Structures are given as C-alpha cells and as structure tokens.
Amino acid sequence: MWLGTAEYVAGVVNGGAMGYITPRSYPNEADFVDALRRCRRLTGGRPFGVNLYISARPEENVRLTRWIEILAQEGVQHVETAGYSPAKFLPSLKAANSIVVHKATSVRHAVAAAKAGVDVVVLLGAECGGHPGQADISSMILAARALDQVDIPVVVGGGIGSGAQLAAALTLGVDGVLIGSRMLVADEIWAHADYKDHILKLDETCSTTVLSALKNTYRCLANDTAAEVRALEASGVRDYETLGPLVGGQGQLPAYKTGDRTKGILSLGPAASWCDRREPAAAILTRLADDAEKALAAASARFVQHAVPA
C-alpha cells in the first residue's frame, strides 16, 4: 500500500519481473485508471498486474467488484489476490480472462485456493513484511510442503533478498519467488530519500511483529510506533479502538513523505538487510539474477566434486 505505484511496477516489469499496482495507493477511481494507463505507456504494452486485497470486513470489499470491472475494461489480465479467500471473485476474474496469483500464509489455504481455481499460489512465510499469518512457519517449509500438495505453479515469498536465496528456492522446486522488502530502495519507489538511506543501514534484526494479540500479525520496521503497539498488547490491550490509530494505513504516509521512520507501522521484513544502495529496480533484479546463476553454478560444481561414483 502507498508504494505500489505505476512507476514502480513499470520499473519492475521493464526489469524482467512481474509487478502489481495497489489500487489502495490511489485516492479515487479516476486516479487508479490513470495509473493503469500510465503503467501501460511506461511498459510499452508489456503485461503488468494489480493487487486486490480481500478483507475480512465485507464493507471493505465493495470496491473490489468495481476494480475488477475496471481491469476488464482496461485489459489488465494479471491479478494478485491477498488476504482472505478469492473464491467469491474468481468467476468475474475468470470471465475477464485474468491470470490469478493468490498469496497464502498456510498450505491449507494454498490448497483451497488451488481447488477454487487460481492459477498460481504464493506461500508467504513468517519472514515476510506485512501479514505473514499466525503460524510462524518459515517460507522454505511452507513452499516445500505446498509442492507436495498442489499441482499448479508455486511461488515462495518472505525473507528473500539475495540471489543465493533465489537459487535455493529454485533448487527446492518452486517456480519463482516474490520479493518485497529488498525492492524498497529502488529509484522508482517514491518514498523519501532519508527513509531509503535508513534502510541501507539495517541488518537482519530490523523487523518485528505486532497485532499478534488480535490474530492479525503484521511484520514491520522495528521503530517507536511498533514498540508502543507491542507494549500495549503486552499490557492486555485488545481493542482496535485503541490500537487502530497507531496501526492504520494512513499512519504510514508521513514516514514515506518526510523520511521520519520512527512513526507508523511500516511493512518491512529481514530481507531489507540486503539493501546496499539506491538504484533502479531493473538493476536490483539483474544483480539478483546474476548472483542466482553464480550460486547455481557453484552448487552444481560442488555436487559434481563430491558425487560418489556409481
């Protein structure tokens, strides 16, 4: 949310990966439509996607029906669904010939999404920034378990920030990886330079989780607001009326606009520790791919070296 703009998505797509615009980053329908058209121009007509977050609160999902209509009108066929089950929206998405990628935080939900008719499932482990689910299971375990139980393409996300990890995931057998936090320092991300420069200083201990008490775990930057929320939860606070003003999405905007990273619940995972410089999204992706190729070649050489003769 807020950072998944047309400019960033175009940078990712032009760099050889798939990116998803977040409609909630735009204040109204006209701005969202403009973003879709701008992204198409920036990508030269290459396919790009849109993220549809499915809330537990039905009133929050009213906009999804209209957004799906807009996607059909604008010819956007790649959709990433997240949150709750996409089953209710799949008929209209399939009627628009959409390719649906669903993000799940458990193997059970991935299996259910596959049976419902999505095209790809993404397993998000406990390391992912944002909502990693309640089970606290690593991305590699979830992906390996899912590969045994679903017969559609499987992608893994959560804590992935290096080419060596991409190589490891491909060796595991998945069809791709989802990367978020590692991309926060891309030039196309509009966040303030001071915020990006802070990310460049982080190590693998940079994140924490909040809202576990509300069964809505969220992994974020370890900052003052996160510490306050954790203290309230530890003291027994369980009502959203108290926690809401601290954790709401609007609270993220000041940090991105001003660079003051001490305030707001800012989605981020330990993969941010691989951020080492500000550069275009395509440059980040190229380095990841090159490093993955080197890691795969090195692993192959070690296998040959240590192989036991038949």
JOGIVEN-V573140 format. One record per helix or strand. SS is the DSSP state (alpha for helix, beta for strand). FROM is the first residue (numbers start at 1). LEN is the number of residues. If there is no record, write none. Layout:
# JOGIVEN-V573140
<<SS	FROM	LEN> <SS	FROM	LEN>>
This chain:
# JOGIVEN-V573140
<<alpha	6	9> <beta	20	3> <alpha	23	3> <alpha	29	15> <beta	49	6> <alpha	58	17> <beta	78	6> <alpha	87	9> <beta	99	6> <alpha	107	10> <beta	120	5> <beta	130	1> <alpha	139	9> <beta	153	5> <alpha	163	10> <beta	176	3> <alpha	181	5> <beta	186	1> <alpha	193	7> <beta	207	4> <alpha	212	3> <beta	218	4> <alpha	224	11> <alpha	240	8> <alpha	250	9> <beta	267	1> <alpha	270	5> <beta	279	1> <alpha	281	26>>
